[in-house]
Amino acid sequence: MKYIVSLATIILSASLWSACSEAHAEKTVSFKVYGNCGMCEKTIEGSLDQEGIYSASWDKDTKMVEIAFDSSRYRMEDLHHLIAGSGYDTDLEKAPDAAYESLHECCQYERPL
């Protein structure tokens, strides 16, 4: 009887673990974020320092950000919105003028049309 209870407990635990890991589906995306320098990198990556965003890396040469995140918690538009809120334009969202203008002078990139 102990064997059956132990086996049932193991099977139930494995099922719950599997269900939980599927609920937090990690996804990685890349897209363009306008900026100029290392200070931009710090601000862009900092805007993505949120629960459910596992990593974010912006490259100043390619202007591309790579983000690993919980796709059950965030949509692509949410990621663009977080970055734009910090003053940086993306392919999908223009930063509010006030946020852009509050960037340090060296971080004020040439804005796309």
N, CA, C and O atoms as a GROMACS GRO file, in nm:
protein
  452
    1MET      N    1   0.083  -0.119   0.000
    1MET     CA    2   0.000   0.000   0.000
    1MET      C    3   0.088   0.127   0.000
    1MET      O    4   0.059   0.223  -0.071
    2LYS      N    5   0.196   0.125   0.081
    2LYS     CA    6   0.287   0.239   0.084
    2LYS      C    7   0.346   0.264  -0.054
    2LYS      O    8   0.367   0.378  -0.095
    3TYR      N    9   0.373   0.155  -0.124
    3TYR     CA   10   0.431   0.167  -0.258
    3TYR      C   11   0.336   0.241  -0.351
    3TYR      O   12   0.379   0.327  -0.427
    4ILE      N   13   0.208   0.208  -0.346
    4ILE     CA   14   0.109   0.270  -0.434
    4ILE      C   15   0.093   0.418  -0.399
    4ILE      O   16   0.083   0.502  -0.489
    5VAL      N   17   0.090   0.452  -0.271
    5VAL     CA   18   0.077   0.592  -0.229
    5VAL      C   19   0.200   0.671  -0.273
    5VAL      O   20   0.187   0.783  -0.322
    6SER      N   21   0.319   0.613  -0.256
    6SER     CA   22   0.442   0.680  -0.299
    6SER      C   23   0.444   0.701  -0.449
    6SER      O   24   0.482   0.809  -0.496
    7LEU      N   25   0.404   0.602  -0.524
    7LEU     CA   26   0.401   0.612  -0.670
    7LEU      C   27   0.300   0.718  -0.714
    7LEU      O   28   0.328   0.798  -0.804
    8ALA      N   29   0.184   0.720  -0.652
    8ALA     CA   30   0.082   0.820  -0.685
    8ALA      C   31   0.132   0.960  -0.654
    8ALA      O   32   0.107   1.053  -0.731
    9THR      N   33   0.203   0.976  -0.543
    9THR     CA   34   0.257   1.107  -0.505
    9THR      C   35   0.360   1.154  -0.608
    9THR      O   36   0.361   1.271  -0.645
   10ILE      N   37   0.444   1.065  -0.652
   10ILE     CA   38   0.547   1.099  -0.751
   10ILE      C   39   0.481   1.140  -0.883
   10ILE      O   40   0.521   1.239  -0.944
   11ILE      N   41   0.383   1.064  -0.927
   11ILE     CA   42   0.315   1.095  -1.053
   11ILE      C   43   0.243   1.229  -1.044
   11ILE      O   44   0.248   1.309  -1.137
   12LEU      N   45   0.176   1.254  -0.932
   12LEU     CA   46   0.105   1.381  -0.914
   12LEU      C   47   0.203   1.498  -0.912
   12LEU      O   48   0.177   1.602  -0.973
   13SER      N   49   0.313   1.482  -0.843
   13SER     CA   50   0.414   1.588  -0.837
   13SER      C   51   0.471   1.619  -0.975
   13SER      O   52   0.489   1.735  -1.011
   14ALA      N   53   0.498   1.516  -1.052
   14ALA     CA   54   0.552   1.534  -1.187
   14ALA      C   55   0.450   1.605  -1.276
   14ALA      O   56   0.487   1.690  -1.357
   15SER      N   57   0.325   1.571  -1.262
   15SER     CA   58   0.219   1.635  -1.342
   15SER      C   59   0.207   1.782  -1.308
   15SER      O   60   0.195   1.866  -1.397
   16LEU      N   61   0.210   1.815  -1.180
   16LEU     CA   62   0.201   1.955  -1.138
   16LEU      C   63   0.321   2.035  -1.185
   16LEU      O   64   0.306   2.148  -1.231
   17TRP      N   65   0.439   1.978  -1.174
   17TRP     CA   66   0.560   2.048  -1.219
   17TRP      C   67   0.553   2.075  -1.368
   17TRP      O   68   0.589   2.184  -1.414
   18SER      N   69   0.506   1.977  -1.445
   18SER     CA   70   0.494   1.993  -1.590
   18SER      C   71   0.394   2.102  -1.624
   18SER      O   72   0.419   2.183  -1.713
   19ALA      N   73   0.281   2.105  -1.554
   19ALA     CA   74   0.179   2.207  -1.580
   19ALA      C   75   0.232   2.346  -1.547
   19ALA      O   76   0.204   2.441  -1.620
   20CYS      N   77   0.307   2.359  -1.439
   20CYS     CA   78   0.362   2.489  -1.401
   20CYS      C   79   0.466   2.537  -1.501
   20CYS      O   80   0.468   2.656  -1.534
   21SER      N   81   0.549   2.450  -1.549
   21SER     CA   82   0.652   2.494  -1.642
   21SER      C   83   0.591   2.531  -1.777
   21SER      O   84   0.647   2.616  -1.847
   22GLU      N   85   0.479   2.470  -1.816
   22GLU     CA   86   0.413   2.509  -1.940
   22GLU      C   87   0.345   2.644  -1.925
   22GLU      O   88   0.337   2.719  -2.022
   23ALA      N   89   0.297   2.677  -1.806
   23ALA     CA   90   0.230   2.804  -1.783
   23ALA      C   91   0.326   2.921  -1.796
   23ALA      O   92   0.283   3.033  -1.825
   24HIS      N   93   0.454   2.899  -1.775
   24HIS     CA   94   0.555   3.004  -1.785
   24HIS      C   95   0.643   2.975  -1.907
   24HIS      O   96   0.761   2.942  -1.894
   25ALA      N   97   0.584   2.989  -2.023
   25ALA     CA   98   0.654   2.958  -2.147
   25ALA      C   99   0.755   3.068  -2.179
   25ALA      O  100   0.718   3.182  -2.208
   26GLU      N  101   0.882   3.033  -2.174
   26GLU     CA  102   0.987   3.131  -2.203
   26GLU      C  103   0.999   3.148  -2.353
   26GLU      O  104   1.003   3.051  -2.429
   27LYS      N  105   1.004   3.274  -2.395
   27LYS     CA  106   1.016   3.309  -2.536
   27LYS      C  107   1.127   3.412  -2.548
   27LYS      O  108   1.148   3.493  -2.457
   28THR      N  109   1.198   3.410  -2.659
   28THR     CA  110   1.303   3.508  -2.686
   28THR      C  111   1.271   3.582  -2.815
   28THR      O  112   1.239   3.520  -2.916
   29VAL      N  113   1.280   3.715  -2.811
   29VAL     CA  114   1.255   3.798  -2.929
   29VAL      C  115   1.367   3.899  -2.944
   29VAL      O  116   1.439   3.929  -2.849
   30SER      N  117   1.380   3.951  -3.065
   30SER     CA  118   1.476   4.057  -3.095
   30SER      C  119   1.406   4.162  -3.180
   30SER      O  120   1.326   4.130  -3.267
   31PHE      N  121   1.438   4.289  -3.154
   31PHE     CA  122   1.387   4.396  -3.238
   31PHE      C  123   1.473   4.520  -3.219
   31PHE      O  124   1.552   4.528  -3.125
   32LYS      N  125   1.455   4.618  -3.310
   32LYS     CA  126   1.536   4.738  -3.311
   32LYS      C  127   1.488   4.838  -3.206
   32LYS      O  128   1.368   4.861  -3.189
   33VAL      N  129   1.585   4.896  -3.135
   33VAL     CA  130   1.560   5.004  -3.039
   33VAL      C  131   1.664   5.111  -3.067
   33VAL      O  132   1.784   5.084  -3.065
   34TYR      N  133   1.618   5.233  -3.093
   34TYR     CA  134   1.709   5.342  -3.127
   34TYR      C  135   1.778   5.394  -3.001
   34TYR      O  136   1.716   5.406  -2.895
   35GLY      N  137   1.906   5.423  -3.013
   35GLY     CA  138   1.987   5.474  -2.903
   35GLY      C  139   2.129   5.493  -2.952
   35GLY      O  140   2.160   5.465  -3.068
   36ASN      N  141   2.218   5.542  -2.863
   36ASN     CA  142   2.353   5.578  -2.906
   36ASN      C  143   2.467   5.513  -2.829
   36ASN      O  144   2.569   5.478  -2.888
   37CYS      N  145   2.453   5.497  -2.698
   37CYS     CA  146   2.572   5.475  -2.617
   37CYS      C  147   2.549   5.375  -2.502
   37CYS      O  148   2.442   5.315  -2.490
   38GLY      N  149   2.650   5.361  -2.422
   38GLY     CA  150   2.643   5.272  -2.306
   38GLY      C  151   2.539   5.316  -2.205
   38GLY      O  152   2.478   5.233  -2.137
   39MET      N  153   2.518   5.448  -2.193
   39MET     CA  154   2.416   5.498  -2.101
   39MET      C  155   2.277   5.456  -2.153
   39MET      O  156   2.188   5.423  -2.075
   40CYS      N  157   2.260   5.460  -2.285
   40CYS     CA  158   2.135   5.414  -2.347
   40CYS      C  159   2.114   5.266  -2.315
   40CYS      O  160   2.004   5.223  -2.279
   41GLU      N  161   2.221   5.188  -2.329
   41GLU     CA  162   2.214   5.046  -2.301
   41GLU      C  163   2.162   5.021  -2.159
   41GLU      O  164   2.074   4.938  -2.136
   42LYS      N  165   2.218   5.093  -2.064
   42LYS     CA  166   2.179   5.077  -1.924
   42LYS      C  167   2.030   5.112  -1.904
   42LYS      O  168   1.959   5.042  -1.832
   43THR      N  169   1.985   5.219  -1.967
   43THR     CA  170   1.846   5.262  -1.952
   43THR      C  171   1.750   5.166  -2.021
   43THR      O  172   1.646   5.130  -1.965
   44ILE      N  173   1.783   5.124  -2.141
   44ILE     CA  174   1.698   5.031  -2.216
   44ILE      C  175   1.685   4.899  -2.141
   44ILE      O  176   1.575   4.849  -2.119
   45GLU      N  177   1.798   4.843  -2.102
   45GLU     CA  178   1.795   4.715  -2.030
   45GLU      C  179   1.727   4.732  -1.894
   45GLU      O  180   1.657   4.642  -1.849
   46GLY      N  181   1.747   4.846  -1.830
   46GLY     CA  182   1.684   4.873  -1.700
   46GLY      C  183   1.533   4.882  -1.711
   46GLY      O  184   1.462   4.844  -1.618
   47SER      N  185   1.482   4.933  -1.824
   47SER     CA  186   1.337   4.943  -1.841
   47SER      C  187   1.272   4.806  -1.848
   47SER      O  188   1.151   4.793  -1.828
   48LEU      N  189   1.352   4.704  -1.876
   48LEU     CA  190   1.302   4.568  -1.887
   48LEU      C  191   1.332   4.484  -1.763
   48LEU      O  192   1.313   4.362  -1.763
   49ASP      N  193   1.379   4.548  -1.658
   49ASP     CA  194   1.408   4.478  -1.533
   49ASP      C  195   1.276   4.460  -1.457
   49ASP      O  196   1.247   4.532  -1.361
   50GLN      N  197   1.198   4.363  -1.503
   50GLN     CA  198   1.064   4.338  -1.451
   50GLN      C  199   1.050   4.188  -1.420
   50GLN      O  200   1.117   4.105  -1.480
   51GLU      N  201   0.963   4.157  -1.326
   51GLU     CA  202   0.934   4.017  -1.298
   51GLU      C  203   0.874   3.954  -1.423
   51GLU      O  204   0.782   4.011  -1.483
   52GLY      N  205   0.924   3.839  -1.461
   52GLY     CA  206   0.875   3.772  -1.581
   52GLY      C  207   0.958   3.802  -1.705
   52GLY      O  208   0.937   3.742  -1.810
   53ILE      N  209   1.052   3.897  -1.693
   53ILE     CA  210   1.148   3.921  -1.801
   53ILE      C  211   1.281   3.869  -1.748
   53ILE      O  212   1.338   3.923  -1.654
   54TYR      N  213   1.329   3.762  -1.812
   54TYR     CA  214   1.444   3.689  -1.759
   54TYR      C  215   1.577   3.752  -1.798
   54TYR      O  216   1.672   3.748  -1.720
   55SER      N  217   1.585   3.808  -1.916
   55SER     CA  218   1.709   3.875  -1.958
   55SER      C  219   1.678   3.974  -2.070
   55SER      O  220   1.582   3.958  -2.145
   56ALA      N  221   1.763   4.076  -2.077
   56ALA     CA  222   1.751   4.176  -2.184
   56ALA      C  223   1.891   4.227  -2.215
   56ALA      O  224   1.967   4.262  -2.125
   57SER      N  225   1.924   4.230  -2.342
   57SER     CA  226   2.056   4.276  -2.383
   57SER      C  227   2.042   4.361  -2.509
   57SER      O  228   1.993   4.313  -2.612
   58TRP      N  229   2.086   4.489  -2.501
   58TRP     CA  230   2.081   4.579  -2.616
   58TRP      C  231   2.222   4.601  -2.667
   58TRP      O  232   2.314   4.624  -2.589
   59ASP      N  233   2.239   4.595  -2.798
   59ASP     CA  234   2.369   4.614  -2.862
   59ASP      C  235   2.371   4.751  -2.930
   59ASP      O  236   2.292   4.777  -3.021
   60LYS      N  237   2.462   4.839  -2.887
   60LYS     CA  238   2.465   4.975  -2.940
   60LYS      C  239   2.508   4.982  -3.087
   60LYS      O  240   2.475   5.078  -3.157
   61ASP      N  241   2.581   4.882  -3.136
   61ASP     CA  242   2.625   4.882  -3.276
   61ASP      C  243   2.512   4.841  -3.371
   61ASP      O  244   2.493   4.903  -3.475
   62THR      N  245   2.439   4.737  -3.335
   62THR     CA  246   2.332   4.688  -3.422
   62THR      C  247   2.197   4.752  -3.388
   62THR      O  248   2.103   4.745  -3.468
   63LYS      N  249   2.188   4.816  -3.271
   63LYS     CA  250   2.063   4.876  -3.221
   63LYS      C  251   1.955   4.771  -3.196
   63LYS      O  252   1.836   4.803  -3.197
   64MET      N  253   1.995   4.647  -3.174
   64MET     CA  254   1.900   4.538  -3.153
   64MET      C  255   1.900   4.498  -3.005
   64MET      O  256   2.004   4.492  -2.940
   65VAL      N  257   1.779   4.472  -2.954
   65VAL     CA  258   1.764   4.421  -2.820
   65VAL      C  259   1.718   4.276  -2.830
   65VAL      O  260   1.637   4.243  -2.917
   66GLU      N  261   1.768   4.192  -2.743
   66GLU     CA  262   1.724   4.054  -2.733
   66GLU      C  263   1.666   4.035  -2.594
   66GLU      O  264   1.732   4.065  -2.494
   67ILE      N  265   1.543   3.986  -2.589
   67ILE     CA  266   1.471   3.974  -2.461
   67ILE      C  267   1.418   3.832  -2.445
   67ILE      O  268   1.352   3.779  -2.534
   68ALA      N  269   1.446   3.772  -2.330
   68ALA     CA  270   1.386   3.642  -2.292
   68ALA      C  271   1.283   3.674  -2.185
   68ALA      O  272   1.313   3.739  -2.085
   69PHE      N  273   1.159   3.626  -2.206
   69PHE     CA  274   1.050   3.664  -2.117
   69PHE      C  275   0.945   3.554  -2.108
   69PHE      O  276   0.943   3.460  -2.187
   70ASP      N  277   0.857   3.568  -2.010
   70ASP     CA  278   0.745   3.478  -1.989
   70ASP      C  279   0.632   3.522  -2.081
   70ASP      O  280   0.569   3.624  -2.056
   71SER      N  281   0.607   3.446  -2.186
   71SER     CA  282   0.507   3.485  -2.286
   71SER      C  283   0.364   3.469  -2.236
   71SER      O  284   0.270   3.516  -2.301
   72SER      N  285   0.346   3.406  -2.122
   72SER     CA  286   0.211   3.400  -2.064
   72SER      C  287   0.182   3.528  -1.986
   72SER      O  288   0.067   3.553  -1.948
   73ARG      N  289   0.284   3.608  -1.962
   73ARG     CA  290   0.270   3.730  -1.884
   73ARG      C  291   0.282   3.857  -1.968
   73ARG      O  292   0.219   3.958  -1.937
   74TYR      N  293   0.362   3.853  -2.074
   74TYR     CA  294   0.388   3.970  -2.158
   74TYR      C  295   0.357   3.940  -2.303
   74TYR      O  296   0.377   3.829  -2.352
   75ARG      N  297   0.306   4.043  -2.372
   75ARG     CA  298   0.291   4.039  -2.517
   75ARG      C  299   0.406   4.122  -2.576
   75ARG      O  300   0.470   4.199  -2.504
   76MET      N  301   0.430   4.106  -2.703
   76MET     CA  302   0.536   4.181  -2.769
   76MET      C  303   0.513   4.331  -2.752
   76MET      O  304   0.608   4.406  -2.730
   77GLU      N  305   0.388   4.375  -2.762
   77GLU     CA  306   0.356   4.517  -2.748
   77GLU      C  307   0.393   4.570  -2.610
   77GLU      O  308   0.434   4.685  -2.597
   78ASP      N  309   0.380   4.485  -2.508
   78ASP     CA  310   0.416   4.526  -2.371
   78ASP      C  311   0.565   4.559  -2.362
   78ASP      O  312   0.604   4.656  -2.296
   79LEU      N  313   0.648   4.480  -2.427
   79LEU     CA  314   0.792   4.501  -2.424
   79LEU      C  315   0.828   4.633  -2.493
   79LEU      O  316   0.911   4.710  -2.443
   80HIS      N  317   0.768   4.658  -2.606
   80HIS     CA  318   0.790   4.784  -2.678
   80HIS      C  319   0.745   4.902  -2.592
   80HIS      O  320   0.812   5.006  -2.587
   81HIS      N  321   0.633   4.886  -2.524
   81HIS     CA  322   0.578   4.994  -2.440
   81HIS      C  323   0.672   5.026  -2.322
   81HIS      O  324   0.692   5.143  -2.289
   82LEU      N  325   0.727   4.924  -2.260
   82LEU     CA  326   0.821   4.946  -2.149
   82LEU      C  327   0.942   5.026  -2.195
   82LEU      O  328   0.986   5.119  -2.128
   83ILE      N  329   0.997   4.988  -2.310
   83ILE     CA  330   1.115   5.057  -2.362
   83ILE      C  331   1.081   5.201  -2.402
   83ILE      O  332   1.154   5.294  -2.369
   84ALA      N  333   0.971   5.218  -2.474
   84ALA     CA  334   0.931   5.352  -2.517
   84ALA      C  335   0.907   5.443  -2.398
   84ALA      O  336   0.936   5.563  -2.405
   85GLY      N  337   0.856   5.389  -2.290
   85GLY     CA  338   0.832   5.469  -2.170
   85GLY      C  339   0.960   5.526  -2.110
   85GLY      O  340   0.956   5.624  -2.037
   86SER      N  341   1.073   5.463  -2.141
   86SER     CA  342   1.201   5.512  -2.090
   86SER      C  343   1.266   5.613  -2.184
   86SER      O  344   1.375   5.663  -2.156
   87GLY      N  345   1.201   5.642  -2.298
   87GLY     CA  346   1.252   5.745  -2.388
   87GLY      C  347   1.306   5.696  -2.520
   87GLY      O  348   1.356   5.776  -2.600
   88TYR      N  349   1.298   5.568  -2.547
   88TYR     CA  350   1.359   5.511  -2.668
   88TYR      C  351   1.254   5.458  -2.764
   88TYR      O  352   1.166   5.381  -2.726
   89ASP      N  353   1.265   5.499  -2.891
   89ASP     CA  354   1.175   5.451  -2.995
   89ASP      C  355   1.211   5.307  -3.032
   89ASP      O  356   1.328   5.268  -3.030
   90THR      N  357   1.109   5.230  -3.066
   90THR     CA  358   1.128   5.094  -3.117
   90THR      C  359   1.062   5.087  -3.254
   90THR      O  360   1.007   5.186  -3.303
   91ASP      N  361   1.068   4.971  -3.316
   91ASP     CA  362   1.003   4.952  -3.445
   91ASP      C  363   0.852   4.970  -3.436
   91ASP      O  364   0.788   5.012  -3.533
   92LEU      N  365   0.794   4.939  -3.320
   92LEU     CA  366   0.648   4.944  -3.305
   92LEU      C  367   0.593   5.064  -3.228
   92LEU      O  368   0.476   5.098  -3.242
   93GLU      N  369   0.676   5.127  -3.148
   93GLU     CA  370   0.623   5.235  -3.064
   93GLU      C  371   0.721   5.350  -3.051
   93GLU      O  372   0.839   5.331  -3.024
   94LYS      N  373   0.669   5.470  -3.070
   94LYS     CA  374   0.749   5.591  -3.053
   94LYS      C  375   0.741   5.633  -2.906
   94LYS      O  376   0.634   5.632  -2.846
   95ALA      N  377   0.855   5.669  -2.850
   95ALA     CA  378   0.860   5.715  -2.711
   95ALA      C  379   0.786   5.848  -2.698
   95ALA      O  380   0.787   5.929  -2.791
   96PRO      N  381   0.722   5.871  -2.585
   96PRO     CA  382   0.661   6.003  -2.564
   96PRO      C  383   0.768   6.112  -2.574
   96PRO      O  384   0.881   6.092  -2.531
   97ASP      N  385   0.732   6.226  -2.631
   97ASP     CA  386   0.829   6.334  -2.649
   97ASP      C  387   0.894   6.375  -2.517
   97ASP      O  388   1.015   6.399  -2.512
   98ALA      N  389   0.815   6.382  -2.410
   98ALA     CA  390   0.870   6.424  -2.280
   98ALA      C  391   0.975   6.324  -2.231
   98ALA      O  392   1.076   6.365  -2.174
   99ALA      N  393   0.952   6.195  -2.253
   99ALA     CA  394   1.049   6.093  -2.211
   99ALA      C  395   1.176   6.104  -2.294
   99ALA      O  396   1.287   6.095  -2.240
  100TYR      N  397   1.161   6.124  -2.426
  100TYR     CA  398   1.277   6.139  -2.513
  100TYR      C  399   1.358   6.263  -2.474
  100TYR      O  400   1.480   6.256  -2.464
  101GLU      N  401   1.290   6.374  -2.452
  101GLU     CA  402   1.358   6.500  -2.419
  101GLU      C  403   1.426   6.496  -2.283
  101GLU      O  404   1.516   6.576  -2.257
  102SER      N  405   1.384   6.405  -2.196
  102SER     CA  406   1.448   6.395  -2.064
  102SER      C  407   1.575   6.311  -2.068
  102SER      O  408   1.648   6.304  -1.969
  103LEU      N  409   1.604   6.247  -2.182
  103LEU     CA  410   1.728   6.170  -2.194
  103LEU      C  411   1.848   6.264  -2.192
  103LEU      O  412   1.838   6.379  -2.233
  104HIS      N  413   1.959   6.213  -2.145
  104HIS     CA  414   2.085   6.288  -2.149
  104HIS      C  415   2.113   6.328  -2.294
  104HIS      O  416   2.073   6.257  -2.386
  105GLU      N  417   2.180   6.439  -2.314
  105GLU     CA  418   2.208   6.492  -2.448
  105GLU      C  419   2.273   6.388  -2.539
  105GLU      O  420   2.238   6.379  -2.656
  106CYS      N  421   2.368   6.312  -2.487
  106CYS     CA  422   2.436   6.214  -2.572
  106CYS      C  423   2.345   6.096  -2.609
  106CYS      O  424   2.375   6.021  -2.702
  107CYS      N  425   2.236   6.081  -2.537
  107CYS     CA  426   2.142   5.972  -2.563
  107CYS      C  427   2.031   6.012  -2.659
  107CYS      O  428   1.952   5.926  -2.701
  108GLN      N  429   2.023   6.138  -2.695
  108GLN     CA  430   1.918   6.183  -2.785
  108GLN      C  431   1.960   6.152  -2.929
  108GLN      O  432   2.029   6.230  -2.994
  109TYR      N  433   1.916   6.037  -2.974
  109TYR     CA  434   1.946   5.984  -3.106
  109TYR      C  435   1.861   6.054  -3.212
  109TYR      O  436   1.766   6.125  -3.179
  110GLU      N  437   1.896   6.036  -3.337
  110GLU     CA  438   1.814   6.090  -3.446
  110GLU      C  439   1.691   6.002  -3.457
  110GLU      O  440   1.700   5.883  -3.485
  111ARG      N  441   1.575   6.062  -3.434
  111ARG     CA  442   1.451   5.986  -3.430
  111ARG      C  443   1.406   5.947  -3.570
  111ARG      O  444   1.412   6.028  -3.663
  112PRO      N  445   1.360   5.822  -3.586
  112PRO     CA  446   1.309   5.780  -3.716
  112PRO      C  447   1.178   5.853  -3.747
  112PRO      O  448   1.109   5.896  -3.655
  113LEU      N  449   1.144   5.866  -3.872
  113LEU     CA  450   1.020   5.936  -3.911
  113LEU      C  451   0.900   5.857  -3.876
  113LEU      O  452   0.788   5.900  -3.901
   0.00000   0.00000   0.00000
